[in-house]
Amino acid sequence: MTRDSKRGLVMVYTGDGKGKTTAAVGQAMRAVGHGYRVYMIFFMKGRDYGEYLVASYLPNLTAVKAGRDEFVDRERPEPIDVELARDGFAQAKKVIFSGEYDLVVLDEIIVAVDYKLIPEKELFKLIARKPPGLDLILTGRGASTELIKRADLVSEILDIKHHYSRGEESRRGIEY
């Protein structure tokens, strides 16, 4: 595998709109299409989302969950939520430094940091120490100003209109 660039990027998909995970998965699919090895960790998600399920069909794409199928209370997260997030972060470090992957996606890690499940300073240390050729994608609402400064690419997904506002429930294949 010959990479087009020796310098790996830190990419952030943030904002209040729907589509951050979808953007990250699209980038992962593009990378897999070119033979890159991709590892995705879904923080704060325990449900079998479509993005997680499709990974089993694709070569060079591994996906794991680091969360429960429950909403996390921002003010009082349960100990299991903290444990799962920290275990996922430990797995992320192991994968990032293994030399086995070209792209690592940490889906909803920004929310896990915002909810204090993972210390932001630990995420910054990981970004600073990541191997130079590894591309890293971070997703989630509420990216801090400091995270935005450290990233190479930042896309903000805006919420202009969403069917939730009409009281519609989430749908398989659309929201998960």
Long-range contacts (C-beta under 8 A, 24 or more apart in sequence): 1-35, 1-36, 1-37, 1-102, 3-102, 3-133, 5-133, 6-132, 6-133, 7-132, 7-133, 8-130, 8-131, 8-132, 8-133, 8-134, 8-135, 8-136, 9-135, 9-136, 9-152, 9-153, 10-127, 10-130, 10-136, 10-138, 10-150, 10-151, 10-152, 10-153, 11-135, 11-136, 11-137, 11-138, 11-151, 11-152, 11-153, 11-154, 11-155, 12-110, 12-137, 12-138, 12-139, 12-143, 12-147, 12-148, 12-151, 12-153, 12-154, 12-155, 13-137, 13-138, 13-139, 13-155, 13-157, 14-110, 14-139, 14-140, 14-141, 14-142, 14-143, 14-148, 14-154, 14-155, 14-156, 14-157, 15-141, 15-155, 15-156, 15-157, 15-158, 15-159, 16-141, 16-157, 16-158, 16-159, 17-157, 17-158, 17-159, 17-160, 17-162, 18-157, 18-159, 18-162, 18-175, 19-157, 20-107, 20-139, 20-140, 20-141, 20-157, 21-49, 21-51, 21-107, 21-108, 21-139, 22-51, 23-139, 23-155, 23-157, 24-105, 24-107, 24-137, 24-139, 25-51, 25-54, 25-105, 27-103, 27-105, 27-137, 28-61, 28-103, 28-105, 28-137, 29-58, 31-102, 31-103, 31-135, 32-58, 32-59, 32-60, 32-61, 35-60, 36-60, 36-102, 36-103, 37-100, 37-101, 37-102, 37-103, 38-62, 38-101, 38-102, 38-103, 38-104, 38-105, 39-63, 39-64, 39-95, 39-100, 39-101, 39-103, 39-104, 39-105, 40-64, 40-104, 40-105, 40-107, 41-65, 41-66, 41-88, 41-91, 41-92, 41-95, 41-104, 41-105, 41-106, 41-107, 41-109, 42-66, 42-67, 42-107, 42-108, 43-67, 43-85, 43-88, 43-106, 43-107, 43-108, 43-109, 43-111, 43-112, 43-117, 43-140, 44-72, 44-81, 44-85, 44-108, 44-111, 44-112, 44-115, 44-117, 45-69, 45-107, 45-108, 46-70, 47-176, 49-176, 50-172, 50-173, 50-176, 51-107, 64-88, 64-91, 66-91, 67-108, 72-115, 72-117, 74-114, 74-115, 77-115, 77-116, 77-117, 81-117, 82-117, 85-112, 85-117, 85-118, 86-117, 86-118, 88-112, 89-118, 89-122, 89-123, 89-126, 92-126, 93-126, 96-126, 96-130, 96-131, 96-134, 96-136, 97-129, 97-131, 99-131, 101-134, 102-133, 102-134, 102-135, 103-134, 103-135, 103-136, 103-137, 104-134, 104-135, 104-136, 104-137, 105-136, 105-137, 105-139, 106-136, 106-137, 106-138, 106-139, 107-137, 107-139, 107-140, 108-139, 108-140, 109-138, 109-139, 109-140, 110-138, 110-139, 110-140, 110-141, 110-142, 110-143, 110-147, 111-140, 111-141, 111-142, 112-140, 113-140, 113-144, 114-140, 114-141, 114-142, 120-144, 120-146, 120-147, 123-147, 124-150
